[in-house]
Amino acid sequence: MFSATKILTATAISFVLFASCSQSDAGEAEARKLLTEAQTALENGDAKLSLSLLDSLDSRFAKYVSVRRDGINLQDCRPFRAQERYFQRELEMADSLAAVLAVRVDSIKNTRLRWVNEPMEGYYIAEGSELPPTGVEGRLTPEGEFFMVSSLQGHPISHTAISLTDGAGKSARSADVAYDGEANRRSGGNERIYFAGEGIDTIGHFAFENRRGPLTLTFEGNTVYTRPLTTGELENLATVYEYAWSLRQMKVAGLRHESLERKLDIARQQVARTTPDKSASPDSQR
């Protein structure tokens, strides 16, 4: 009888221990599941949900020290994870923009521009463009920089600037170029100005934004001379400016790619330093 009692007691104790061990394993598995969900939420950009799950892990599974330690480490690496995701998204956007701009630049150059060979230095203009005796023409240097030439024939007003105006009264004006015999020339009743550098993008951008027209061209000097901007002049200005702007933005996107790659690499290194070592056994983390 005594022997039977001992056997029953031992069996009961073994059952309790087994059940307790099973419950412990199940509890740790549930805690690990919660930790995995928190990490997934963080990787998906939902930091708020990740933090909520980690708080739940602390309150419900306080005795699973190793799991909670991993949760703390996950919180420590959270800002670096966020930086990594941010720089990755920005890098993808920069690369997408660069690709779109590259296609646009190639398309404009191959189908809408033509090269004018000059003894000193050639330049690009839009297909079909020709500078009239009185008018304006947008041009591109061989490197793709935007510049303009204005020509005024038979109206001696000593002009130093030009402006464009739309039907609603909105306008854009170039910078003034003083007479110097080079950038601003006068000969035989013709006034010609070469606009380059700062102060000309306003005209190009305005033409691009209003390429359907109509626009009015004004020569500004001692007085003003005004006439409608022709469709050809408008299309030329809009096209060459679009090319120059796209080329500049493509270069900016390339520089941004390099910068973002460096920042992403740093963020990934920081994540690696703060992320728990998943190869370590739970026992070694207790």
C-alpha positions as CSV (number, residue, x, y, z in Angstrom):
1,M,0.0,0.0,0.0
2,F,2.8,2.3,1.0
3,S,4.6,1.5,-2.2
4,A,1.5,2.2,-4.3
5,T,1.0,5.5,-2.5
6,K,4.6,6.5,-3.3
7,I,4.1,5.5,-6.9
8,L,0.9,7.6,-7.2
9,T,2.6,10.6,-5.5
10,A,5.6,10.4,-7.8
11,T,3.4,10.1,-10.8
12,A,1.4,13.1,-9.7
13,I,4.5,15.2,-9.1
14,S,5.9,14.1,-12.5
15,F,2.6,15.2,-14.1
16,V,2.6,18.5,-12.4
17,L,6.3,19.1,-13.4
18,F,5.6,18.1,-17.0
19,A,2.5,20.3,-17.1
20,S,4.4,23.2,-15.6
21,C,7.3,22.7,-18.1
22,S,4.8,22.5,-21.0
23,Q,3.1,25.7,-19.8
24,S,6.5,27.4,-19.5
25,D,7.5,26.4,-23.0
26,A,4.1,27.5,-24.3
27,G,4.4,30.8,-22.5
28,E,7.9,31.5,-23.9
29,A,6.7,30.6,-27.3
30,E,3.8,33.0,-27.0
31,A,6.2,35.7,-25.7
32,R,8.5,35.1,-28.7
33,K,5.6,35.3,-31.0
34,L,4.7,38.7,-29.5
35,L,8.3,39.8,-29.9
36,T,8.3,38.7,-33.6
37,E,5.1,40.7,-34.2
38,A,6.7,43.7,-32.6
39,Q,9.7,43.4,-34.8
40,T,7.6,42.9,-37.9
41,A,5.5,46.0,-37.1
42,L,8.8,48.0,-36.7
43,E,10.1,46.8,-40.0
44,N,6.8,47.8,-41.6
45,G,7.1,51.3,-40.3
46,D,4.5,51.0,-37.5
47,A,6.5,52.1,-34.5
48,K,3.4,52.8,-32.5
49,L,2.1,49.2,-32.8
50,S,5.6,47.9,-32.2
51,L,5.9,49.8,-28.9
52,S,2.4,48.7,-27.8
53,L,3.3,45.0,-28.4
54,L,6.6,45.4,-26.5
55,D,4.7,47.0,-23.6
56,S,2.3,44.0,-23.7
57,L,5.3,41.7,-23.7
58,D,6.7,43.3,-20.5
59,S,3.4,43.2,-18.6
60,R,2.3,39.7,-19.6
61,F,5.6,37.8,-19.7
62,A,7.7,39.4,-17.1
63,K,9.4,36.1,-16.1
64,Y,10.9,35.4,-19.6
65,V,13.9,37.5,-19.1
66,S,15.7,36.6,-22.3
67,V,12.7,37.5,-24.4
68,R,12.2,40.8,-22.6
69,R,15.9,41.6,-23.1
70,D,15.4,41.1,-26.8
71,G,12.5,43.4,-26.6
72,I,14.6,46.1,-24.9
73,N,17.3,45.7,-27.6
74,L,14.6,46.0,-30.2
75,Q,13.5,49.3,-28.7
76,D,17.1,50.5,-28.6
77,C,17.5,49.8,-32.3
78,R,14.1,51.3,-33.2
79,P,15.4,54.8,-34.1
80,F,18.1,53.3,-36.3
81,R,15.5,51.0,-38.0
82,A,13.4,54.0,-38.7
83,Q,16.4,55.8,-40.2
84,E,17.2,52.8,-42.3
85,R,13.7,52.6,-43.7
86,Y,13.6,56.3,-44.3
87,F,16.9,56.4,-46.2
88,Q,15.9,53.3,-48.1
89,R,12.6,54.9,-49.3
90,E,14.4,58.2,-50.1
91,L,17.0,56.3,-52.1
92,E,14.4,54.5,-54.1
93,M,12.6,57.7,-54.8
94,A,15.8,59.5,-55.9
95,D,16.7,56.6,-58.2
96,S,13.2,56.6,-59.7
97,L,13.3,60.3,-60.3
98,A,16.7,60.0,-61.8
99,A,15.5,57.3,-64.2
100,V,12.5,59.4,-65.3
101,L,14.6,62.5,-65.8
102,A,17.2,60.5,-67.8
103,V,14.4,59.3,-70.2
104,R,13.1,62.8,-70.5
105,V,16.5,64.3,-71.2
106,D,17.3,61.7,-73.9
107,S,13.9,62.1,-75.5
108,I,14.1,65.9,-75.7
109,K,17.7,65.8,-77.0
110,N,17.0,63.1,-79.6
111,T,13.6,64.3,-80.9
112,R,13.2,68.0,-80.1
113,L,16.6,69.7,-80.3
114,R,19.0,70.5,-83.1
115,W,22.6,71.4,-83.1
116,V,23.7,74.7,-84.5
117,N,27.4,74.7,-85.5
118,E,29.1,78.0,-84.9
119,P,32.8,78.8,-85.4
120,M,33.3,80.0,-81.8
121,E,31.0,77.6,-80.0
122,G,27.9,75.7,-81.2
123,Y,24.7,75.5,-79.3
124,Y,21.3,73.6,-79.2
125,I,17.9,75.1,-80.0
126,A,14.5,73.6,-80.5
127,E,13.7,72.0,-83.8
128,G,12.2,74.6,-86.1
129,S,13.4,77.6,-84.1
130,E,15.0,80.6,-85.7
131,L,15.9,84.0,-84.1
132,P,13.9,86.7,-86.0
133,P,15.3,90.2,-86.4
134,T,13.1,91.2,-83.5
135,G,12.4,88.5,-81.0
136,V,14.0,86.1,-78.5
137,E,15.5,82.7,-78.6
138,G,16.4,80.2,-75.9
139,R,19.6,78.2,-76.4
140,L,21.7,75.5,-74.7
141,T,25.4,75.3,-74.4
142,P,27.1,72.0,-75.3
143,E,26.9,71.2,-71.6
144,G,23.2,71.8,-71.5
145,E,23.2,75.2,-69.8
146,F,20.2,77.5,-70.6
147,F,20.9,80.9,-72.1
148,M,18.9,83.4,-74.2
149,V,19.5,85.9,-77.0
150,S,17.2,88.8,-77.7
151,S,17.3,90.8,-80.9
152,L,15.6,94.2,-81.5
153,Q,15.7,95.6,-85.0
154,G,14.5,99.1,-86.0
155,H,13.4,100.2,-82.5
156,P,16.4,102.0,-80.9
157,I,15.4,102.0,-77.3
158,S,18.7,100.7,-75.9
159,H,17.0,97.7,-74.2
160,T,18.8,96.0,-71.4
161,A,16.1,93.5,-70.3
162,I,13.1,91.6,-71.6
163,S,9.9,90.4,-70.0
164,L,7.0,88.0,-70.7
165,T,3.4,88.6,-69.7
166,D,0.3,86.4,-69.9
167,G,-3.3,87.4,-70.4
168,A,-3.9,87.6,-66.6
169,G,-1.2,90.1,-65.9
170,K,1.3,87.7,-64.5
171,S,4.8,88.3,-65.8
172,A,8.5,87.3,-65.6
173,R,11.5,89.5,-66.2
174,S,15.1,88.9,-67.0
175,A,18.0,90.5,-65.2
176,D,19.4,93.7,-66.7
177,V,22.4,93.4,-69.0
178,A,24.1,96.8,-69.3
179,Y,25.5,97.8,-72.7
180,D,29.2,96.7,-73.0
181,G,29.7,95.9,-76.6
182,E,29.9,92.2,-75.9
183,A,27.0,90.6,-74.0
184,N,24.9,93.7,-75.0
185,R,25.7,94.8,-78.6
186,R,24.4,97.5,-80.9
187,S,25.2,97.7,-84.6
188,G,23.4,99.0,-87.6
189,G,20.1,99.6,-85.9
190,N,20.1,96.2,-84.3
191,E,20.3,95.6,-80.5
192,R,21.3,92.1,-79.4
193,I,21.7,90.8,-75.8
194,Y,23.1,87.5,-74.6
195,F,21.5,86.6,-71.3
196,A,23.3,84.0,-69.2
197,G,23.8,83.0,-65.6
198,E,21.5,84.3,-62.9
199,G,18.3,86.1,-63.7
200,I,17.3,84.1,-66.8
201,D,15.6,81.1,-65.3
202,T,12.6,83.3,-64.6
203,I,11.9,83.7,-68.3
204,G,12.5,80.0,-69.1
205,H,10.4,78.8,-66.3
206,F,7.5,81.2,-67.1
207,A,7.6,80.1,-70.7
208,F,7.6,76.4,-69.7
209,E,4.7,76.9,-67.3
210,N,2.7,78.9,-70.0
211,R,3.7,77.0,-73.1
212,R,0.2,77.0,-74.4
213,G,0.3,80.8,-74.5
214,P,-0.5,83.4,-75.5
215,L,2.3,85.5,-74.1
216,T,3.5,89.0,-74.8
217,L,7.2,89.9,-75.3
218,T,8.4,93.3,-74.0
219,F,11.8,94.9,-74.7
220,E,12.7,97.3,-71.8
221,G,15.2,100.2,-72.2
222,N,14.8,103.9,-72.4
223,T,11.2,103.1,-73.3
224,V,9.5,99.8,-74.1
225,Y,8.6,97.9,-77.3
226,T,6.0,95.2,-77.1
227,R,4.7,92.5,-79.4
228,P,3.1,89.1,-79.1
229,L,5.5,86.2,-78.5
230,T,5.2,83.8,-81.5
231,T,4.2,80.2,-81.0
232,G,7.6,79.2,-82.3
233,E,9.5,81.4,-79.9
234,L,7.4,80.2,-77.0
235,E,7.9,76.5,-77.9
236,N,11.6,77.0,-78.2
237,L,12.0,78.7,-74.8
238,A,9.9,76.1,-73.1
239,T,11.7,73.2,-74.7
240,V,15.3,74.3,-74.1
241,Y,14.4,75.3,-70.6
242,E,12.8,72.0,-69.9
243,Y,15.9,70.2,-71.1
244,A,18.3,72.3,-69.0
245,W,16.1,72.0,-65.9
246,S,15.7,68.2,-66.3
247,L,19.5,67.8,-66.8
248,R,20.2,69.9,-63.6
249,Q,17.7,67.8,-61.6
250,M,19.2,64.6,-62.9
251,K,22.6,65.7,-61.6
252,V,21.0,66.7,-58.3
253,A,19.4,63.3,-58.0
254,G,22.8,61.6,-58.7
255,L,24.4,63.6,-55.9
256,R,21.4,62.8,-53.6
257,H,21.8,59.1,-54.4
258,E,25.5,59.2,-53.3
259,S,24.5,61.0,-50.1
260,L,21.6,58.7,-49.2
261,E,23.8,55.6,-49.9
262,R,26.3,56.8,-47.3
263,K,23.6,57.6,-44.8
264,L,21.8,54.2,-45.4
265,D,25.1,52.4,-44.8
266,I,25.6,54.2,-41.5
267,A,22.1,53.4,-40.4
268,R,22.5,49.7,-41.3
269,Q,25.7,49.6,-39.3
270,Q,23.9,51.1,-36.3
271,V,21.1,48.6,-36.6
272,A,23.6,45.7,-36.8
273,R,25.2,46.9,-33.6
274,T,22.0,47.2,-31.6
275,T,20.0,44.2,-33.0
276,P,20.0,41.1,-30.8
277,D,22.1,38.2,-31.9
278,K,19.4,35.7,-33.0
279,S,22.1,32.9,-33.2
280,A,22.6,33.2,-29.4
281,S,20.8,30.5,-27.5
282,P,18.1,31.6,-25.0
283,D,20.0,30.0,-22.2
284,S,23.1,32.2,-22.9
285,Q,20.8,35.3,-22.6
286,R,19.3,34.5,-19.3
